């Protein structure tokens, strides 16, 4: 295997040290809370296995813990199935064996002492430089109990703690949770994860905006008509009713992923790509957001949701939400951001679409087609194989002046380094082990988002039903009129030639 550390931007030899330099990776004991849950199965265990296989990770030992009574062997069996089913890279038997011997399991019922003993044993194998990474893959309500357990088990020193979203349920609970966690861990030890910020495509928004002179001058209300962040999912609940019923689409996706991504689109250029500067600019976006007006939101629930196992027969949980968000600052005042996401929708897509203001059209002959296919768009596809497309009007070849929509497309898949793409969780786990907060969210940012969401949370419009396999309730069209939703696309993405 090549030395993967070369792909990380370490400082050049002999250069002056700075606070922004990444820490070298120390050996780590990773304690995975919620180790038998959905996220661990789909993303975390396959991601950790790949980090080990690819040698991106330092020397690690992983201790899974959850309420289920399993032996370490049973846990390894489950982990193997998860890696086989959800892993993005095939592992040889030898590679699996090397990973498996690093996995242990301690049930929560065994108590804090048993967990502390397992961590200590793992640290002895790793040597005196070993650090701890506690990954809390647990719902917001369980987070406090886990933090208390870590304190009781004496596992706070030399430790960092990764906390999953949603962080709290509303402003009051987020403040309470932040205060509670701060009693045990310093802010520097806390990593509030939002995996959308680790997606290669999300990071490409920063590169695209700030590493080029081309787009930034037009990235404002003088040239941009509106923005859409549209993340429909075709998948349904997938046995996650216990998590989803009290959460719903707004807390699961919007106040978290969609708004975090929105901040990358909307923020001012940070002074540096480092945690403080980026957080400052993101938090300014959140503070400039107008409180969400419930009249600007469409909540939906797919027909059949109430019959899902674990769902209340009279549930009002939304499985769909579309809303208009306004950022009242000099760059964005008057430019609406339309956000939409939902389960069991027509297609799974993750796009950001920037619609530019239209050109004057009268100079073109009538019937030329100018403006007939909507405004020019810049579209980011946040899929793992990230893409960017710019659509514009061009002349259709032949006599006269007929116009048609054309596009230029870039796809990561077409570059030589496509195989180096890290899955979002893989990247963020590595960043947390290195102590790099750049792509993590802050207490202040999260609290601002809950604050701006309060009117909607306090007075949510009733959830309208929609047929599974559609784009949501009909009211979505009124919400965006006179504009229109980009999805479904009138033209498909062009697939990369192999
Ligand atoms: C998770 C949500 O955070 O993100 C899920 O809890 C959602 O409901 C998922 O399906 C989407 O993430 P991705 O990376 O698969 O698009």
Boltz pocket constraint, residues with backbone or C-beta under 6 A from the ligand:
constraints:
  - pocket:
      binder: B
      contacts: [[A, 195], [A, 233], [A, 252], [A, 350]]
      max_distance: 6.0
